[in-house]
């Protein structure tokens, strides 16, 4: 988990309404820092770039829903750096106005991903799902309506903010439901190499020649660098250009990563380093550690 920098005490931006899961993640990592809600991911990154915020908390992927759309396209153009990561378990709450009960609610509102992640609970309670823009916004709408027949799926924080009660906690279908966030800053913060688990994130575009990706990745295998994430997406609106987003568990000060990146550069047209940061403890647990 990234530690607050003594040089920065301004707000941390996130996408969503107050009480969103991104807001909750901000409070978990930086409990003393004010949060800045933004309408879109672009707005959150712009707030950081302009100086309206000192940091930004952006979700990258979810263990149930997969990668978060658009983020991989936005990061390369932002000019911002990743300085930390945070893994946050997702615990959905069924929220309603005071006085409502499981017997009075008939419909439930939330973001489409939250509804899909609670499909079994929604079916068991015989509720009609209604897709909304986001989880916290749904909670705000339920509070505004004051209707005991309408509920929302959102975080416990959203319930506290909008004065709702939790009729049922932990209604997510998958116990492993976890979202990975990255913390962004205007300037990189290269951690010292201490031997502790470190993550380096970068983007690259391979040359359009046969077996270029295979050859580009060979250096990571031969030098013993663990690549935990590799995702491709179209670049520049053409089917001939593909960019790749990658995470590796290594520090640039390590000779093995230096050799792997040298080999990668030989087969790529473009390589952009997005950041090096301490691995979150969740990674150690996933790798079989304590």
VEXDREN-2710 file (C-alpha; in Angstrom, 1 decimal):
% VEXDREN-2710
k/r/px/py/pz
1/UNK/0.0/0.0/0.0
2/UNK/1.5/3.4/-0.9
3/UNK/2.4/5.7/1.9
4/UNK/1.2/9.4/1.8
5/UNK/4.0/11.6/0.6
6/UNK/4.8/14.4/3.0
7/UNK/5.2/16.8/0.1
8/UNK/1.6/16.4/-1.0
9/UNK/-1.4/17.0/1.2
10/UNK/-4.0/18.0/-1.4
11/UNK/-7.1/15.9/-2.4
12/UNK/-7.1/12.6/-4.2
13/UNK/-9.4/12.4/-7.3
14/UNK/-11.6/9.5/-8.2
15/UNK/-14.3/8.7/-10.7
16/UNK/-17.8/8.5/-9.3
17/UNK/-20.1/9.9/-6.7
18/UNK/-19.2/10.3/-3.0
19/UNK/-19.5/6.8/-1.5
20/UNK/-18.4/5.0/-4.7
21/UNK/-16.0/2.0/-4.2
22/UNK/-13.2/4.2/-5.6
23/UNK/-14.0/6.8/-2.9
24/UNK/-13.8/4.0/-0.3
25/UNK/-10.4/2.9/-1.7
26/UNK/-9.1/6.4/-1.3
27/UNK/-10.2/6.5/2.3
28/UNK/-8.6/3.1/3.0
29/UNK/-5.2/4.1/1.6
30/UNK/-5.2/7.9/2.6
31/UNK/-7.6/8.2/5.5
32/UNK/-6.5/11.8/6.2
33/UNK/-6.7/13.1/2.7
34/UNK/-9.8/14.8/1.2
35/UNK/-11.4/13.0/-1.8
36/UNK/-12.4/14.7/-5.0
37/UNK/-15.3/13.1/-6.9
38/UNK/-15.2/13.4/-10.7
39/UNK/-17.8/12.5/-13.3
40/UNK/-15.5/10.5/-15.6
41/UNK/-12.0/8.9/-15.6
42/UNK/-10.9/11.7/-17.9
43/UNK/-12.1/14.3/-15.4
44/UNK/-10.2/12.6/-12.6
45/UNK/-6.9/12.5/-14.6
46/UNK/-7.5/16.1/-15.7
47/UNK/-7.9/17.2/-12.1
48/UNK/-4.6/15.6/-11.2
49/UNK/-2.8/17.1/-14.3
50/UNK/-4.2/20.6/-13.6
51/UNK/-3.2/20.5/-9.9
52/UNK/-6.8/20.4/-8.6
53/UNK/-5.8/17.1/-7.0
54/UNK/-2.4/15.8/-5.9
55/UNK/-3.2/12.1/-6.5
56/UNK/-5.8/10.0/-8.3
57/UNK/-7.2/6.5/-7.5
58/UNK/-8.2/4.7/-10.6
59/UNK/-9.5/1.1/-10.9
60/UNK/-7.7/-1.1/-13.4
61/UNK/-9.3/-4.5/-13.1
62/UNK/-11.8/-6.6/-11.1
63/UNK/-11.5/-10.3/-10.4
64/UNK/-15.1/-10.8/-11.6
65/UNK/-15.7/-8.2/-14.3
66/UNK/-12.2/-8.1/-15.8
67/UNK/-10.4/-5.0/-16.9
68/UNK/-12.0/-1.6/-16.6
69/UNK/-12.8/-0.2/-20.0
70/UNK/-11.1/3.0/-21.3
71/UNK/-8.4/3.2/-18.6
72/UNK/-5.7/1.6/-20.7
73/UNK/-6.3/4.1/-23.4
74/UNK/-6.3/7.1/-21.1
75/UNK/-3.1/6.3/-19.1
76/UNK/-0.6/6.6/-22.0
77/UNK/-1.8/10.0/-23.0
78/UNK/-2.1/11.4/-19.5
79/UNK/1.6/11.9/-18.8
80/UNK/1.0/10.7/-15.3
81/UNK/2.9/8.1/-13.3
82/UNK/1.8/5.1/-11.2
83/UNK/3.2/5.3/-7.7
84/UNK/1.2/2.6/-5.9
85/UNK/-1.4/-0.1/-6.1
86/UNK/-4.3/-1.1/-3.9
87/UNK/-6.4/-4.3/-3.9
88/UNK/-9.8/-3.7/-2.3
89/UNK/-12.3/-6.6/-1.6
90/UNK/-15.7/-5.6/-2.8
91/UNK/-18.5/-6.1/-0.3
92/UNK/-21.9/-5.1/-1.7
93/UNK/-24.7/-3.9/0.6
94/UNK/-28.4/-3.9/-0.1
95/UNK/-29.3/-0.3/0.9
96/UNK/-32.7/1.2/1.4
97/UNK/-34.4/4.1/3.3
98/UNK/-35.0/3.7/7.0
99/UNK/-38.2/1.8/7.6
100/UNK/-37.8/-0.4/4.6
101/UNK/-37.3/-4.1/4.9
102/UNK/-36.6/-7.2/2.7
103/UNK/-40.4/-7.5/2.5
104/UNK/-41.1/-4.0/1.2
105/UNK/-38.4/-3.7/-1.5
106/UNK/-39.4/-4.7/-5.1
107/UNK/-36.7/-3.1/-7.3
108/UNK/-32.9/-2.7/-6.9
109/UNK/-30.8/-0.1/-8.7
110/UNK/-27.0/-0.1/-9.3
111/UNK/-24.2/-0.2/-11.9
112/UNK/-24.5/-3.0/-14.3
113/UNK/-21.4/-4.7/-13.0
114/UNK/-22.7/-4.6/-9.4
115/UNK/-26.0/-6.0/-10.5
116/UNK/-24.3/-8.9/-12.3
117/UNK/-22.0/-9.5/-9.3
118/UNK/-25.1/-10.0/-7.1
119/UNK/-27.3/-11.9/-9.5
120/UNK/-27.9/-14.9/-7.1
121/UNK/-29.0/-12.6/-4.3
122/UNK/-31.2/-10.5/-6.5
123/UNK/-32.9/-13.7/-7.8
124/UNK/-33.3/-15.2/-4.3
125/UNK/-35.0/-12.0/-3.1
126/UNK/-37.1/-11.8/-6.2
127/UNK/-36.1/-8.2/-7.0
128/UNK/-36.3/-6.5/-10.3
129/UNK/-32.9/-5.1/-11.3
130/UNK/-32.6/-1.5/-12.7
131/UNK/-29.4/-0.5/-14.4
132/UNK/-28.0/2.9/-13.2
133/UNK/-24.9/4.9/-13.9
134/UNK/-23.0/4.0/-10.8
135/UNK/-23.4/2.4/-7.4
136/UNK/-23.1/5.5/-5.2
137/UNK/-25.4/7.5/-7.5
138/UNK/-28.0/4.8/-7.1
139/UNK/-27.8/5.1/-3.3
140/UNK/-28.2/8.9/-3.6
141/UNK/-31.3/8.3/-5.9
142/UNK/-32.8/5.9/-3.4
143/UNK/-32.4/8.4/-0.6
144/UNK/-34.0/11.1/-2.8
145/UNK/-37.0/9.0/-3.7
146/UNK/-37.7/7.9/-0.1
147/UNK/-39.6/4.9/-1.4
148/UNK/-39.4/1.8/0.8
149/UNK/-39.9/-0.4/-2.3
150/UNK/-36.7/0.7/-4.0
151/UNK/-33.2/-0.4/-2.9
152/UNK/-29.7/0.1/-4.2
153/UNK/-26.6/-2.0/-4.3
154/UNK/-23.6/0.0/-3.1
155/UNK/-20.9/0.3/-0.5
156/UNK/-21.4/0.7/3.2
157/UNK/-19.8/4.1/2.9
158/UNK/-22.5/5.1/0.5
159/UNK/-25.1/4.0/2.9
160/UNK/-23.6/6.2/5.7
161/UNK/-23.3/9.2/3.3
162/UNK/-26.9/9.1/2.1
163/UNK/-28.6/8.0/5.3
164/UNK/-29.6/4.6/4.2
165/UNK/-29.7/1.3/6.1
166/UNK/-28.2/-2.0/5.0
167/UNK/-30.8/-4.6/4.7
168/UNK/-28.3/-7.3/3.8
169/UNK/-24.5/-7.1/3.7
170/UNK/-22.1/-9.2/1.6
171/UNK/-24.6/-10.0/-1.1
172/UNK/-21.8/-10.4/-3.8
173/UNK/-22.0/-13.9/-5.4
174/UNK/-18.2/-14.4/-5.5
175/UNK/-16.2/-14.2/-2.2
176/UNK/-13.0/-13.4/-4.2
177/UNK/-14.6/-10.2/-5.7
178/UNK/-11.6/-7.8/-5.6
179/UNK/-10.8/-4.6/-7.5
180/UNK/-7.2/-3.6/-8.2
181/UNK/-6.6/0.2/-8.2
182/UNK/-3.5/2.2/-9.1
183/UNK/-2.5/5.5/-7.5
184/UNK/-1.4/8.1/-9.9
185/UNK/0.8/11.2/-9.4
186/UNK/2.1/13.9/-11.7
187/UNK/5.7/12.8/-11.1
188/UNK/7.2/9.3/-10.7
189/UNK/8.3/8.1/-7.3
190/UNK/10.9/5.4/-7.9
191/UNK/11.1/3.3/-4.7
192/UNK/14.6/2.2/-3.5
193/UNK/15.5/-1.3/-4.4
194/UNK/15.5/-3.3/-1.2
195/UNK/14.7/-6.8/-2.4
196/UNK/11.1/-6.4/-1.5
197/UNK/8.5/-7.3/-4.1
198/UNK/8.1/-4.5/-6.6
199/UNK/5.9/-4.0/-9.7
200/UNK/6.9/-2.2/-12.8
201/UNK/4.2/-1.2/-15.4
202/UNK/4.9/-0.3/-19.0
203/UNK/3.3/0.0/-22.4
204/UNK/4.8/-1.2/-25.6
205/UNK/4.1/-1.5/-29.3
206/UNK/5.8/-4.3/-31.2
207/UNK/7.0/-3.9/-34.8
208/UNK/4.6/-5.3/-37.4
209/UNK/6.8/-8.3/-38.3
210/UNK/6.2/-12.0/-37.9
211/UNK/6.8/-13.4/-34.3
212/UNK/7.7/-10.0/-33.0
213/UNK/5.6/-10.4/-29.8
214/UNK/7.1/-13.8/-29.2
215/UNK/10.6/-12.5/-29.5
216/UNK/9.9/-9.4/-27.5
217/UNK/8.7/-11.4/-24.5
218/UNK/11.5/-14.0/-24.7
219/UNK/13.8/-11.8/-22.6
220/UNK/11.4/-11.9/-19.6
221/UNK/11.3/-15.7/-19.6
222/UNK/15.1/-16.2/-20.1
223/UNK/15.9/-13.7/-17.3
224/UNK/13.4/-15.0/-14.8
225/UNK/11.1/-12.0/-14.7
226/UNK/7.5/-12.8/-13.7
227/UNK/5.0/-11.0/-16.0
228/UNK/1.7/-10.9/-14.1
229/UNK/-0.3/-9.0/-16.7
230/UNK/-0.3/-8.6/-20.4
231/UNK/-3.2/-7.1/-22.3
232/UNK/-3.5/-5.9/-25.8
233/UNK/-5.6/-3.2/-27.4
234/UNK/-5.9/-1.5/-30.7
235/UNK/-3.8/1.7/-31.2
236/UNK/-4.4/4.6/-33.5
237/UNK/-7.6/3.2/-35.0
238/UNK/-5.8/0.7/-37.1
239/UNK/-5.9/-3.1/-37.1
240/UNK/-2.2/-3.2/-37.9
241/UNK/-1.0/-1.5/-34.7
242/UNK/-1.4/-3.2/-31.4
243/UNK/-0.3/-1.9/-28.0
244/UNK/0.3/-4.0/-24.9
245/UNK/0.0/-3.1/-21.3
246/UNK/2.2/-5.1/-19.0
247/UNK/3.0/-5.6/-15.3
248/UNK/6.2/-7.4/-14.2
249/UNK/7.3/-8.2/-10.6
250/UNK/10.8/-6.6/-10.7
251/UNK/12.6/-3.4/-10.1
252/UNK/14.5/-1.5/-12.9
253/UNK/17.6/-1.6/-10.7
254/UNK/17.7/-5.4/-11.1
255/UNK/20.0/-6.6/-13.8
256/UNK/17.4/-9.2/-14.9
257/UNK/14.8/-6.6/-15.7
258/UNK/17.4/-4.4/-17.5
259/UNK/18.3/-7.3/-19.8
260/UNK/14.7/-8.1/-20.4
261/UNK/13.8/-4.5/-21.3
262/UNK/16.8/-4.3/-23.6
263/UNK/15.6/-7.3/-25.5
264/UNK/12.0/-5.9/-25.6
265/UNK/13.3/-2.5/-27.0
266/UNK/14.9/-4.4/-29.9
267/UNK/11.6/-5.7/-31.1
268/UNK/9.4/-2.7/-30.3
269/UNK/8.6/0.6/-32.0
270/UNK/7.6/2.3/-28.7
271/UNK/8.1/1.6/-25.0
272/UNK/6.6/3.8/-22.3
273/UNK/7.3/3.3/-18.6
274/UNK/4.3/4.0/-16.5
275/UNK/5.7/3.5/-13.1
276/UNK/7.5/1.4/-10.5
277/UNK/5.9/0.9/-7.1
278/UNK/5.8/-1.4/-4.0
279/UNK/3.7/-4.5/-4.4
280/UNK/0.5/-4.5/-2.3
281/UNK/0.5/-7.3/0.4
282/UNK/-2.4/-8.9/-1.5
283/UNK/0.1/-10.0/-4.2
284/UNK/2.2/-11.8/-1.6
285/UNK/-0.8/-13.7/-0.4
286/UNK/-1.7/-14.6/-4.0
287/UNK/1.8/-15.8/-4.6
288/UNK/1.6/-18.1/-1.6
289/UNK/3.2/-15.9/1.0
290/UNK/2.0/-14.9/4.4
END
